[in-house]
């Protein structure tokens, strides 16, 4: 049984042994329980994993912040930006407030992460299924960038 619904119909082809080992599953099959385990295990952010407790806003600065975060992941080895996972002062997964992300918001996120400023086309979004409505996290994945110089 698949536990992640691809929001746009296509999950980005991001493979990372490190992240798959951390989650205990392929990135296209991560469940909400596996995301919750990041909090239980006090997992820290890294070059390929970033936590955001809230959604990015819709203003220009927020769009630039989202595009910059996706570009930063793409400019390393690719990675996952988890929305709905808040961090503590040591950048460890601390809370799972979840986010309410409509399909129109997903489209906005995809379009922002594909903007000309980043020149990055390898972003995707998926929602690990939650055990309770309203408690879902959303994963924004960024495949490694193939362009040089870096896109940020």
C-alpha positions as CSV (number, residue, x, y, z in Angstrom):
1,X,0.0,0.0,0.0
2,X,1.4,3.4,-1.0
3,X,1.4,5.9,1.9
4,X,2.3,9.1,0.0
5,X,-0.1,10.7,-2.4
6,X,1.8,12.6,-5.2
7,X,0.0,15.9,-5.3
8,X,0.9,16.9,-8.8
9,X,0.7,13.3,-10.2
10,X,4.5,13.0,-10.4
11,X,7.0,12.6,-7.6
12,X,10.4,13.9,-8.3
13,X,13.0,11.2,-8.9
14,X,15.1,12.0,-5.8
15,X,17.0,9.0,-4.4
16,X,19.1,9.5,-1.3
17,X,20.5,6.5,0.7
18,X,21.0,8.7,3.7
19,X,17.5,10.1,3.7
20,X,15.9,6.8,2.9
21,X,17.9,5.2,5.8
22,X,16.7,8.0,8.1
23,X,13.0,7.6,7.1
24,X,13.3,3.8,6.7
25,X,11.6,4.0,3.3
26,X,12.0,5.2,-0.2
27,X,11.2,8.9,-0.4
28,X,8.1,8.3,-2.5
29,X,6.8,5.9,0.2
30,X,7.3,7.9,3.5
31,X,4.4,7.8,5.9
32,X,3.3,10.3,8.5
33,X,4.5,7.8,11.2
34,X,8.0,7.9,9.7
35,X,7.9,11.7,9.7
36,X,6.8,11.7,13.4
37,X,9.8,9.4,14.2
38,X,12.0,12.3,13.3
39,X,10.7,14.1,16.4
40,X,10.9,11.0,18.6
41,X,14.5,10.5,17.5
42,X,15.4,14.3,17.7
43,X,16.7,14.2,14.2
44,X,18.6,17.4,13.2
45,X,18.4,19.4,10.0
46,X,21.2,18.7,7.6
47,X,22.5,19.7,4.2
48,X,19.7,17.5,2.6
49,X,16.9,17.9,5.2
50,X,15.1,21.1,6.3
51,X,12.2,21.6,8.6
52,X,9.6,24.4,8.4
53,X,6.8,24.5,11.0
54,X,4.5,26.7,8.9
55,X,3.8,27.4,5.3
56,X,5.6,30.1,3.4
57,X,3.5,33.1,2.9
58,X,2.2,34.4,-0.5
59,X,4.1,37.7,-0.6
60,X,7.2,38.2,-2.7
61,X,9.7,37.8,0.1
62,X,8.1,34.5,1.1
63,X,8.2,33.3,-2.5
64,X,11.9,34.2,-2.7
65,X,12.5,32.4,0.6
66,X,10.9,29.2,-0.7
67,X,12.8,29.5,-4.0
68,X,16.0,30.0,-2.1
69,X,15.5,27.1,0.2
70,X,14.7,24.8,-2.7
71,X,17.7,26.1,-4.6
72,X,20.0,25.6,-1.6
73,X,18.9,21.9,-1.4
74,X,19.3,21.5,-5.1
75,X,22.8,23.0,-5.0
76,X,24.0,20.4,-2.6
77,X,22.9,16.8,-3.2
78,X,19.2,17.5,-3.4
79,X,17.0,17.0,-0.4
80,X,13.7,17.3,1.4
81,X,12.0,20.4,2.9
82,X,9.4,19.2,5.4
83,X,6.6,21.7,5.9
84,X,4.6,21.1,9.2
85,X,7.7,20.0,11.2
86,X,8.9,22.7,13.6
87,X,12.5,22.7,14.9
88,X,13.9,23.6,18.3
89,X,16.8,26.0,18.9
90,X,19.3,23.2,17.9
91,X,17.6,22.6,14.6
92,X,16.1,19.2,15.7
93,X,12.6,18.1,14.8
94,X,10.6,19.2,17.9
95,X,6.9,19.5,17.0
96,X,4.6,18.3,14.3
97,X,2.0,21.2,14.0
98,X,1.2,20.0,10.5
99,X,0.0,22.3,7.7
100,X,-3.2,22.6,5.8
101,X,-2.2,22.6,2.1
102,X,-4.8,22.9,-0.6
103,X,-4.3,21.8,-4.1
104,X,-4.0,25.4,-5.2
105,X,-1.3,26.0,-2.6
106,X,0.6,22.9,-3.8
107,X,0.5,24.4,-7.3
108,X,1.8,27.7,-6.0
109,X,4.6,25.9,-4.2
110,X,5.5,24.0,-7.4
111,X,5.4,27.1,-9.5
112,X,7.5,29.1,-7.1
113,X,10.1,26.4,-6.8
114,X,10.3,26.2,-10.6
115,X,10.6,30.0,-11.0
116,X,13.2,31.4,-13.5
117,X,15.4,32.7,-10.6
118,X,16.1,29.2,-9.5
119,X,16.2,27.6,-13.0
120,X,15.5,24.4,-11.1
121,X,13.0,22.0,-12.6
122,X,13.4,19.0,-10.2
123,X,11.0,20.0,-7.4
124,X,8.0,18.0,-6.3
125,X,5.5,17.9,-3.5
126,X,3.9,15.0,-1.7
127,X,1.8,14.6,1.5
128,X,2.6,11.8,3.8
129,X,-0.8,10.6,5.0
130,X,-1.6,11.6,8.5
131,X,-3.3,9.6,11.2
132,X,-5.6,12.6,11.9
133,X,-7.0,15.2,9.6
134,X,-5.2,18.5,9.8
135,X,-2.0,17.0,11.2
136,X,-0.2,16.3,7.9
137,X,3.3,17.3,6.9
138,X,4.1,18.1,3.3
139,X,7.4,17.2,1.7
140,X,8.9,19.4,-0.9
141,X,11.7,17.5,-2.6
142,X,14.5,19.0,-4.6
143,X,16.6,16.9,-7.0
144,X,20.3,17.9,-7.3
145,X,20.8,20.8,-9.7
146,X,22.7,20.0,-12.9
147,X,23.4,23.6,-13.7
148,X,26.4,25.6,-12.8
149,X,27.0,28.1,-11.4
150,X,24.7,27.4,-8.4
151,X,21.2,28.5,-8.8
152,X,20.7,30.5,-5.6
